[in-house]
Amino acid sequence: MNEAVQAINGAGNKQLINGDEVQDQQQPFKYAVALTGGIATGKSTVAAQFVSAGFVVIDADRIAHQILDDLSFEVARLFGDEVLQNGKVNRAILGKIIFAQTQKRKVLEALLHPLIFDEILRLSDIEDQKKKPYLVDIPLFFETGRYNIGRVIVVYASQQQQIERAMQRDSVSKEAVLRRIEAQMDMEQKRNQADYLIDNSGDEQQLNKEVISVIQHIKKDFS
């Protein structure tokens, strides 16, 4: 990680040059809107609707998956060869390990989060130059505290809906889903810190209305 990224990571939009603190020429994430929520609240569905509306969405999960594959042998060294399948990381097996053991989850986060940040920062710089709002889909936006993004969308649903959707989607037990929910910030806290809220506790028609309303607000806020 270079000095500029280190400084952005630790001190907002300042960096160190020859030991002196100066203001960046351009604020990082100037046109970014963070998209976050909880497990199985429907962030991917919402992101797809924003893409259909013409927004660019930078996907932290997709970046993380690529980095995991690039670092597959390092991940196997840290978590065991059982996490590898045909030379790539089996994310389901890795997920069971890290959500069952908090310390191992922290080890993985320490490995991945700085690399994910670097790539998101690179892609965001490209988007900022277009001077149009775009989304950065970051599941752990609040938990990492790493991203200096001024506006945040939180997608939410009831915890019971999260449990039912995650169990069906991932073919995991209720206990496994609850461990993942408990590893994240409380949903009510996320909602209280949001600039835009999207309620995904209803049907598809309601969700469409919620997304359209937020898109209109974002366009107005960046006009």
Secondary structure by P-SEA (a helix, b strand, c coil): ccaaaaaaaccccccccccbbbbbcccccccbbbbbbcccccaaaaaaaaaaaccccccaaaaaaaaaaaaaaaaaaacccccccccccaaaaaaaaaaacaaaaaaaaaacaaaaaaaaaaaaaaaaaacbbbbbbcccccccccccccbbbbbbccaaaaaaaaaaaccccaaaaaaaaaacccaaaaaaaccbbbbccccaaaaaaaaaaaaaaaaaaac
